[in-house]
């Protein structure tokens, strides 16, 4: 639709220029012939402020002729503007074509399809490839030549970022990403196990402290009746009170 609109605009601009030029030429010729009495003047009457002007047609004809001639002086400037727009449009289309051809040649270069190292043969090899490319059949030879030279200049870039190297880099990064994900899973599992073990140790310590407290309470309860049972109160090395048989009682 945009292409159709541009084409229609191009033809309408040319048609408008032709119509203006022909109208100016016709009015100038008719006014000149009327001035020499060969053709009659345009005749109509105009009333303004109660006064009737009988030569209004003559004045209108002369005014239209002057206006048409002045518009003809404007047409060269309009032609220059249209020429500038057309050149800009052609430049844009050519750059688009060059970009398309270079993209195809660079993709083939990254795939390792070009093996010749000398400049002349390498450019010719790229030209042959672009001539046989189905998407570049309508391009001009000059555009293909520019794209081939650009592809040859960027051959080192295509070698560094070749499809094989890029695929290996992607596979390596994918493997590293998987390893990091597995490490994170193991780390989360270890954290969960550490939290459970810590809680378990706290529970065991609490149970041990409760048991020790109960044992101390039991010893305190038994300490008064040890002599009656024939035991004497003795403290071991760590200060724990134990009951031993009373030999004197025996």
C-alpha positions as CSV (number, residue, x, y, z in Angstrom):
1,X,0.0,0.0,0.0
2,X,2.8,2.4,0.7
3,X,4.5,1.7,-2.6
4,X,1.1,2.3,-4.4
5,X,0.7,5.6,-2.5
6,X,4.2,6.7,-3.4
7,X,3.7,5.9,-7.1
8,X,0.3,7.7,-7.1
9,X,1.8,10.7,-5.4
10,X,4.6,10.7,-8.0
11,X,2.2,10.7,-11.0
12,X,-0.1,13.3,-9.4
13,X,2.7,15.7,-8.8
14,X,3.8,15.4,-12.4
15,X,0.2,15.9,-13.5
16,X,-0.2,18.9,-11.4
17,X,3.0,20.5,-12.8
18,X,1.8,19.8,-16.3
19,X,-1.7,21.3,-15.6
20,X,-0.2,24.4,-14.1
21,X,2.2,24.9,-17.0
22,X,-0.5,24.4,-19.6
23,X,-3.0,26.6,-17.8
24,X,-0.4,29.4,-17.5
25,X,0.6,29.1,-21.1
26,X,-3.1,29.1,-22.3
27,X,-4.0,32.1,-20.1
28,X,-0.9,34.1,-21.2
29,X,-1.6,33.4,-24.9
30,X,-5.3,34.3,-24.6
31,X,-4.6,37.5,-22.7
32,X,-1.9,38.5,-25.3
33,X,-4.3,37.8,-28.2
34,X,-7.0,39.7,-26.4
35,X,-4.7,42.7,-25.9
36,X,-4.0,42.8,-29.6
37,X,-7.7,42.5,-30.4
38,X,-7.5,39.0,-32.0
39,X,-9.6,37.3,-29.2
40,X,-12.3,38.9,-27.1
41,X,-11.8,39.6,-23.4
42,X,-13.6,37.7,-20.7
43,X,-16.8,39.7,-20.1
44,X,-19.0,39.8,-17.0
45,X,-20.2,42.6,-14.7
46,X,-19.5,43.0,-10.9
47,X,-21.5,45.2,-8.7
48,X,-19.8,46.6,-5.5
49,X,-21.1,49.3,-3.3
50,X,-23.9,50.1,-5.8
51,X,-21.4,50.7,-8.6
52,X,-21.3,48.4,-11.6
53,X,-17.9,47.5,-13.1
54,X,-18.3,46.5,-16.7
55,X,-14.6,45.5,-17.2
56,X,-14.5,43.0,-14.3
57,X,-14.0,40.2,-16.7
58,X,-10.9,41.8,-18.3
59,X,-9.5,42.5,-14.8
60,X,-10.1,38.9,-13.7
61,X,-8.5,37.5,-16.9
62,X,-5.4,39.6,-16.4
63,X,-5.2,38.7,-12.7
64,X,-5.5,34.9,-13.4
65,X,-2.8,35.2,-16.1
66,X,-0.5,37.0,-13.7
67,X,-1.2,34.4,-11.0
68,X,-0.6,31.5,-13.4
69,X,2.7,33.0,-14.6
70,X,3.9,33.5,-10.9
71,X,3.0,29.8,-10.2
72,X,5.2,28.8,-13.1
73,X,8.2,30.6,-11.4
74,X,7.4,28.4,-8.4
75,X,7.5,25.1,-10.3
76,X,11.3,24.9,-10.7
77,X,11.7,25.0,-6.9
78,X,9.0,22.3,-6.6
79,X,10.8,20.3,-9.2
80,X,14.0,20.5,-7.2
81,X,12.3,19.4,-4.0
82,X,10.7,16.4,-5.8
83,X,14.1,15.5,-7.3
84,X,15.7,15.6,-3.8
85,X,12.9,13.4,-2.5
86,X,13.3,10.9,-5.3
87,X,17.1,10.8,-4.8
88,X,16.6,10.2,-1.1
89,X,14.1,7.5,-1.8
90,X,16.5,5.8,-4.3
91,X,19.3,6.1,-1.8
92,X,17.2,4.5,0.9
93,X,16.1,1.7,-1.4
94,X,19.7,1.1,-2.5
95,X,20.9,1.0,1.1
96,X,18.1,-1.5,2.0
97,X,19.2,-3.7,-0.9
98,X,22.9,-3.5,0.1
99,X,21.9,-4.4,3.7
100,X,19.9,-7.4,2.4
101,X,22.7,-8.6,0.2
102,X,25.4,-8.1,2.9
103,X,23.2,-10.0,5.4
104,X,23.0,-13.0,3.1
105,X,26.7,-13.0,2.3
106,X,27.7,-12.5,6.0
107,X,25.4,-15.4,7.0
108,X,27.0,-17.6,4.4
109,X,30.5,-16.5,5.6
110,X,29.6,-17.4,9.2
111,X,28.5,-20.8,8.0
112,X,31.9,-21.4,6.5
113,X,30.9,-21.5,2.8
114,X,33.7,-19.2,1.6
115,X,37.2,-20.6,1.8
116,X,39.3,-18.5,-0.6
117,X,41.6,-16.1,1.1
118,X,42.8,-13.8,-1.8
119,X,40.8,-10.6,-2.0
120,X,39.9,-10.8,-5.7
121,X,38.9,-14.4,-5.7
122,X,37.1,-14.1,-2.4
123,X,35.0,-11.1,-3.6
124,X,34.3,-13.0,-6.8
125,X,33.2,-16.1,-4.8
126,X,30.8,-14.0,-2.8
127,X,29.4,-12.4,-6.0
128,X,28.8,-15.8,-7.5
129,X,27.0,-16.9,-4.3
130,X,24.7,-13.8,-4.3
131,X,23.9,-14.2,-8.0
132,X,22.6,-17.7,-7.3
133,X,20.7,-16.6,-4.1
134,X,16.9,-16.8,-4.7
135,X,16.2,-13.7,-2.6
136,X,18.8,-11.5,-4.4
137,X,17.8,-12.1,-8.1
138,X,16.4,-8.6,-8.6
139,X,19.4,-6.7,-7.2
140,X,21.7,-4.7,-9.4
141,X,25.3,-6.0,-9.9
142,X,26.7,-2.8,-8.4
143,X,24.8,-3.5,-5.2
144,X,26.0,-7.1,-5.1
145,X,29.6,-5.9,-5.6
146,X,29.4,-3.5,-2.7
147,X,27.9,-6.2,-0.5
148,X,30.6,-8.7,-1.5
149,X,33.3,-6.2,-0.6
150,X,31.7,-5.5,2.7
151,X,31.5,-9.2,3.4
152,X,35.1,-9.7,2.5
153,X,36.2,-6.8,4.9
154,X,34.1,-8.4,7.7
155,X,35.4,-11.9,7.1
156,X,37.4,-11.9,10.4
157,X,34.3,-10.9,12.3
158,X,32.4,-13.8,10.6
159,X,35.2,-16.2,11.5
160,X,35.2,-15.1,15.1
161,X,31.4,-15.3,15.4
162,X,31.0,-18.3,13.1
163,X,27.9,-20.5,13.6
164,X,30.0,-23.4,14.9
165,X,31.7,-21.2,17.5
166,X,28.5,-19.6,18.5
167,X,26.8,-23.0,18.8
168,X,29.6,-24.3,21.0
169,X,29.5,-21.1,23.2
170,X,25.8,-21.5,23.6
171,X,26.1,-25.2,24.5
172,X,28.9,-24.4,27.0
173,X,26.8,-21.6,28.6
174,X,23.8,-23.9,28.7
175,X,25.8,-26.6,30.4
176,X,27.2,-24.1,32.9
177,X,23.7,-22.8,33.6
178,X,22.5,-26.4,34.2
179,X,25.4,-27.0,36.6
180,X,24.6,-23.8,38.4
181,X,21.0,-24.8,38.7
182,X,22.0,-28.2,40.1
183,X,24.4,-26.6,42.5
184,X,21.7,-24.3,43.7
185,X,19.4,-27.2,44.3
186,X,22.0,-29.1,46.2
187,X,22.8,-25.9,48.2
188,X,19.1,-25.5,49.1
189,X,18.9,-29.1,50.1
190,X,22.1,-28.7,52.3
191,X,20.6,-25.6,53.9
192,X,17.4,-27.5,54.7
193,X,19.4,-30.4,56.1
194,X,21.5,-28.0,58.2
195,X,18.4,-26.3,59.6
196,X,16.9,-29.7,60.5
197,X,20.1,-30.9,62.1
198,X,20.5,-27.7,64.1
199,X,16.9,-27.9,65.3
200,X,17.5,-31.6,66.1
201,X,20.6,-30.8,68.1
202,X,18.8,-28.1,70.0
203,X,16.0,-30.5,70.8
204,X,18.5,-33.1,72.0
205,X,20.3,-30.6,74.2
206,X,17.1,-29.5,75.7
207,X,16.1,-33.0,76.4
208,X,19.5,-33.7,77.9
209,X,19.2,-30.6,80.1
210,X,15.8,-31.7,81.2
211,X,17.2,-35.2,82.0
212,X,20.1,-33.8,83.9
213,X,17.8,-31.5,85.9
214,X,15.5,-34.4,86.7
215,X,18.6,-36.5,87.7
216,X,19.8,-33.7,90.0
217,X,16.3,-33.4,91.5
218,X,16.3,-37.1,92.1
219,X,19.7,-37.0,93.8
220,X,18.5,-34.2,96.0
221,X,15.5,-36.2,97.0
222,X,17.6,-39.3,97.7
223,X,20.4,-37.5,99.6
224,X,18.6,-37.4,103.0
225,X,17.7,-41.1,103.0
226,X,21.1,-42.5,101.8
227,X,22.4,-43.0,105.4
228,X,19.3,-44.8,106.4
229,X,19.7,-47.2,103.4
230,X,23.3,-47.9,104.4
231,X,25.0,-45.6,101.8
232,X,27.3,-42.7,102.4
233,X,27.4,-39.6,100.3
234,X,30.6,-39.3,98.2
235,X,31.5,-36.9,95.4
236,X,33.4,-38.1,92.4
237,X,36.1,-36.2,90.5
238,X,33.6,-34.1,88.5
239,X,31.6,-33.1,91.7
240,X,28.8,-35.6,91.1
241,X,27.4,-37.0,94.4
242,X,27.2,-40.7,94.4
243,X,26.2,-43.1,97.1
244,X,28.5,-45.9,98.3
245,X,27.8,-48.7,100.8
246,X,28.6,-47.7,104.3
247,X,31.2,-50.3,105.6
248,X,30.8,-49.2,109.2
249,X,27.2,-50.0,109.0
250,X,28.1,-53.4,107.6
